Amino acid sequence: METIDQVVPQPLSAWDQADFALSNGIGRVLLYGQPGTGKTYYAMNYNLNGKPAYRLVCTEEMTDADLIGMWRPTNVNGERGLTFVEGVAIQAWRTGGRLVVDEINRVNGDIESRLMSLIDTYASSSWQHPETGEVITPHPDFSVVATMNGEPDDLGRAIQDRLVVQLEINEPHPDGIAALPQYLQDMALSFGSRTGKDRYSLRNFVEFHAIYTKTDNIHHSAQVCLPRIAEQLIDTVMLAKVEA
């Protein structure tokens, strides 16, 4: 039998750690770090186990309606009334889907406590439907992935405590890099993993590829999408054409 001392741990990238956590039932994850690395795309599309994902974009102006839902007027056979339309968080609770809380550090203080209750453990969470009186609790498969471009310390301690796994994401997701043509992959990974003014988001490379494919104008495409490294990019593209 293999002992702990005999196991040589293989270091996991932050993306691999996210996969490990979400695929093994840890359903409260925070992805933070540089913008344009694919955090939101990952949260919306990976390790969902066939369940839907619901995106909540936090703003200073958001209200309970964004999370829980709101009353809306109805007109059925000429009879006017009101019905309660559930928000994304309650929909995610019902379906066992994933609530993707984008830019969680921008949540305003008025609804911070509501958000905390929605991302809490199954045993601590419940909500009563204002129209039907139904008491709703999170489905066992419900998960939360929050994203932000800052640091965890930008969040209140209570929210941090609920997001058990906190992973710094500072390089583009491997699938995002692999989706680019091969001649762009090394540059996209290199510049997408940098900090400061030298950095370029993965989005820049995706848009460059799209406009270059459409126009076949390498100079204009590079100047528009990646101006600081335009000359280097043009040289890379030309070399790839020669070697092809």
C-alpha positions in Angstrom: 0.0 0.0 0.0 1.3 3.4 -0.9 2.1 5.7 2.0 2.0 9.4 2.2 5.8 9.6 2.3 6.1 7.7 -1.0 3.8 10.0 -2.8 5.6 12.7 -4.8 3.1 15.5 -5.2 2.8 17.1 -8.6 2.3 20.8 -8.5 -1.0 22.0 -9.9 -1.5 25.2 -11.8 -4.2 27.5 -10.5 -6.5 26.3 -13.3 -5.9 22.6 -12.3 -6.6 23.4 -8.7 -9.9 24.9 -9.8 -10.7 21.8 -11.8 -9.8 19.6 -8.8 -12.0 21.6 -6.4 -15.1 21.9 -8.6 -15.0 18.4 -9.9 -14.8 17.0 -6.4 -17.7 18.8 -4.9 -16.1 22.0 -3.4 -18.7 24.4 -4.6 -17.5 27.8 -3.3 -14.5 29.1 -5.3 -13.0 32.6 -5.9 -10.9 33.2 -9.0 -9.0 36.5 -8.8 -6.1 38.2 -10.6 -5.4 39.8 -13.9 -8.3 40.6 -16.3 -8.6 38.9 -19.6 -7.3 35.4 -18.5 -10.7 33.6 -18.9 -11.9 33.5 -15.4 -15.6 34.3 -16.2 -15.5 32.0 -19.3 -14.1 29.2 -17.2 -16.7 29.7 -14.5 -19.6 29.7 -17.0 -18.4 26.6 -18.9 -16.2 24.2 -16.9 -17.1 21.4 -14.4 -20.8 22.1 -14.6 -21.8 18.4 -14.6 -24.6 19.1 -17.1 -26.1 21.9 -15.0 -26.8 25.4 -16.2 -24.7 28.5 -15.2 -26.2 31.9 -14.3 -24.2 35.0 -14.4 -24.6 37.8 -11.9 -22.5 41.0 -12.7 -22.0 43.0 -9.6 -22.4 46.8 -9.7 -22.8 49.6 -7.3 -26.4 50.0 -8.4 -27.5 46.3 -8.1 -30.5 45.5 -5.8 -32.2 42.5 -4.4 -34.1 42.2 -7.7 -30.8 41.1 -9.4 -30.3 38.3 -6.9 -33.7 37.2 -5.7 -36.2 38.5 -8.3 -38.9 41.1 -8.6 -42.6 41.5 -9.0 -43.8 42.1 -12.6 -47.2 43.1 -14.0 -49.1 40.4 -15.9 -52.1 40.6 -18.2 -53.9 37.2 -18.6 -57.1 37.2 -20.5 -57.6 40.9 -19.7 -57.0 40.4 -16.0 -54.1 42.4 -14.7 -52.0 41.3 -11.8 -48.6 40.8 -10.5 -46.3 37.8 -10.5 -42.9 37.2 -8.9 -40.1 36.4 -11.4 -37.2 34.7 -9.7 -33.6 36.1 -10.0 -30.6 34.2 -11.1 -29.5 33.2 -7.7 -32.8 31.5 -6.9 -32.8 29.9 -10.3 -29.4 28.5 -9.6 -30.6 27.2 -6.3 -33.5 25.4 -7.9 -31.6 23.8 -10.7 -28.4 22.9 -8.9 -26.7 25.1 -11.4 -23.8 27.5 -10.9 -24.0 31.0 -9.8 -21.2 33.0 -11.4 -20.7 36.2 -9.3 -18.7 38.4 -11.6 -16.7 41.4 -10.1 -17.8 40.3 -6.6 -15.7 43.1 -5.1 -18.1 45.6 -6.6 -21.1 44.4 -4.7 -22.6 47.3 -2.7 -23.1 47.3 1.1 -26.8 47.3 0.9 -27.1 43.8 -0.5 -23.8 42.3 0.7 -25.6 40.4 3.5 -28.1 39.0 1.0 -25.3 37.8 -1.2 -23.6 36.2 1.8 -26.8 34.2 2.6 -27.1 33.1 -1.0 -23.6 31.7 -1.3 -23.6 30.1 2.2 -23.7 26.4 2.9 -26.8 24.3 2.2 -27.6 23.9 5.8 -27.5 27.7 6.5 -29.5 28.9 3.4 -33.2 29.2 2.7 -35.6 31.6 1.2 -39.4 31.9 1.2 -41.1 32.7 -2.1 -43.2 35.9 -1.5 -46.0 34.8 -3.9 -46.4 31.1 -3.1 -44.9 30.8 0.4 -42.7 27.9 -0.8 -39.5 27.6 1.2 -36.6 27.1 -1.2 -33.1 25.8 -0.2 -30.1 25.2 -2.5 -30.0 22.1 -4.5 -27.1 19.8 -3.4 -25.4 20.4 -6.8 -25.5 24.2 -6.5 -22.1 25.9 -6.8 -20.7 29.4 -6.7 -17.7 30.7 -8.6 -16.9 34.3 -7.9 -14.4 36.3 -10.0 -12.6 39.6 -9.5 -9.6 41.5 -10.8 -8.4 42.6 -7.4 -7.2 40.8 -4.2 -9.3 38.7 -1.8 -8.6 41.4 0.9 -10.8 43.7 -1.1 -13.8 41.6 0.1 -15.4 41.7 3.5 -14.2 39.0 5.8 -17.6 37.2 5.9 -17.7 36.8 2.1 -14.1 35.6 2.0 -14.9 33.0 4.7 -17.7 31.6 2.5 -15.4 31.3 -0.6 -13.3 28.4 0.7 -11.0 28.0 -2.3 -9.3 31.2 -3.4 -7.1 30.9 -6.5 -4.9 33.6 -8.1 -5.3 33.4 -11.9 -2.5 35.3 -13.7 -2.1 33.4 -16.9 -4.6 32.7 -19.7 -6.5 29.4 -19.5 -4.7 26.7 -21.6 -7.8 26.1 -23.8 -7.9 29.8 -24.6 -4.3 29.6 -25.8 -4.9 26.4 -27.7 -7.8 28.0 -29.6 -5.4 30.5 -31.2 -3.3 29.6 -34.2 0.0 28.0 -33.3 2.1 31.0 -34.3 0.3 33.2 -31.7 0.2 30.8 -28.8 3.7 31.5 -27.3 3.2 35.2 -27.5 -0.3 35.1 -26.1 0.9 33.0 -23.1 3.9 35.2 -22.5 2.2 38.6 -22.7 -1.0 37.4 -21.1 1.0 36.2 -18.0 2.8 39.5 -17.4 1.9 42.4 -15.2 2.0 46.1 -15.7 2.2 47.9 -19.0 3.9 45.0 -20.7 0.8 42.9 -20.4 -1.7 42.1 -23.1 -5.0 40.3 -22.4 -5.8 37.1 -24.2 -8.7 39.1 -25.6 -6.3 41.2 -27.6 -4.8 38.2 -29.3 -8.3 36.7 -30.0 -9.4 40.0 -31.6 -6.2 40.3 -33.6 -6.7 36.9 -35.0 -10.3 37.7 -36.0 -9.5 41.0 -37.7 -6.4 39.7 -39.4 -8.3 36.6 -40.7 -11.0 38.9 -42.0 -8.8 41.6 -43.6 -5.5 39.9 -44.4 -3.9 43.2 -43.4 -1.2 42.2 -40.8 0.1 45.8 -40.3 -3.3 47.4 -39.5 -4.5 44.4 -37.5 -1.4 44.5 -35.3 -1.5 48.3 -34.9 -5.1 48.2 -33.9 -5.1 45.3 -31.5 -1.5 45.0 -30.2 0.2 48.3 -30.9 3.0 48.0 -28.3 4.3 44.8 -29.8 3.1 45.3 -33.4 6.6 45.0 -34.9 7.4 41.8 -33.0 4.0 40.3 -33.9 4.4 41.1 -37.6 7.9 39.4 -37.6 6.3 36.4 -35.9 3.5 36.1 -38.5 5.9 36.6 -41.4 8.3 33.9 -40.0 5.3 31.5 -39.6 4.3 32.1 -43.2 7.9 31.4 -44.4 8.0 28.2 -42.4 4.6 27.0 -43.5 
